């Protein structure tokens, strides 16, 4: 999973969903996580609005 080239401008905040064991790295409003976790959070409606860009989604 590649990092966004401009993430160093923003402080990194980690959100850990303890009940699920997923760790989401948040750079400002940009989110990096794997596709399975992203789809699962969308399915549950628990993405907390942090979805400006998700990396690692190969179409």
Buried (B, 14 or more C-beta within 10 A) or exposed (E): EEEBEEBEEEEEEEEEBEEEEBEBBBBBEBBBBBEEBBEBBEEEEEBEEBEEEBBEEEE
